[in-house]
Amino acid sequence: MTDFRVAKGEAQEDQITAAIEKYTSKVPSAVYLGLAVASIGGSIAFKIAKKDHLALYVGQWVAPFLILGIYNKLVKIHGSDGTTA
């Protein structure tokens, strides 16, 4: 069976990705968690206000905020390309 895994340092990100990560890595991880919790609260508030479609729309923001937080944390730990020790 062929091994298709990419080894550490074998592939590099482009300069655009590195530039974006340079700025976004400065954002504290708590911001993303706070945005997710605020989305939950907003969704509940809209549901109570009988605005069901808006509640669903805002409620769907939770997962992307949490995923962005995980990505942010990985960039902080491993760097843009994972080549740092």
C-alpha positions in Angstrom: 0.0 0.0 0.0 1.3 3.4 -0.9 1.9 6.0 1.8 0.6 9.4 0.6 1.2 11.3 3.8 3.0 14.6 3.7 6.1 14.7 5.8 6.9 17.7 8.1 8.6 20.4 6.0 7.8 18.6 2.7 5.2 21.1 1.6 5.0 24.9 2.2 2.1 27.3 2.3 2.0 30.3 -0.1 2.8 33.8 1.0 -0.8 34.9 1.1 -1.7 32.2 3.6 1.4 33.0 5.7 0.5 36.7 5.7 -3.1 36.0 6.8 -1.9 33.7 9.5 0.7 36.3 10.7 -2.2 38.6 11.6 -4.9 36.1 12.7 -2.5 34.3 15.0 -2.4 37.5 17.1 -6.1 37.1 17.9 -6.5 35.4 21.3 -8.2 32.0 21.1 -10.8 33.3 23.7 -12.2 35.6 21.1 -13.3 32.7 18.9 -14.9 30.9 21.9 -16.6 34.2 22.9 -18.0 34.6 19.5 -19.3 31.1 19.6 -21.0 31.6 23.0 -22.4 34.9 21.8 -23.9 33.2 18.8 -25.5 30.7 21.0 -26.9 33.5 23.1 -28.1 35.4 20.1 -29.8 32.3 18.7 -31.6 31.7 21.9 -32.7 35.4 22.1 -34.0 35.3 18.5 -35.9 32.0 19.3 -37.5 33.6 22.3 -38.5 36.6 20.1 -40.2 34.2 17.7 -37.8 34.9 14.9 -37.1 31.3 14.1 -35.3 31.8 10.8 -32.9 34.3 12.2 -32.3 32.1 15.2 -31.3 29.2 13.0 -29.1 31.5 10.9 -27.2 32.9 13.9 -27.1 29.4 15.5 -25.2 28.1 12.5 -22.3 30.5 13.2 -21.2 28.5 16.3 -19.4 25.7 14.5 -17.4 28.0 12.1 -16.3 30.1 15.0 -15.1 27.0 16.9 -13.3 25.7 13.9 -11.6 29.0 13.3 -10.5 28.9 16.9 -9.0 25.4 16.5 -7.2 26.5 13.3 -5.9 29.6 15.1 -4.6 27.5 18.0 -2.9 25.0 15.6 -1.2 27.9 13.7 0.1 29.2 17.1 1.4 25.8 18.1 2.8 24.5 14.8 3.4 27.6 12.7 2.2 28.2 9.2 3.9 25.2 7.7 4.6 23.1 10.8 8.4 23.4 10.1 9.2 25.1 13.4 10.4 22.9 16.2 
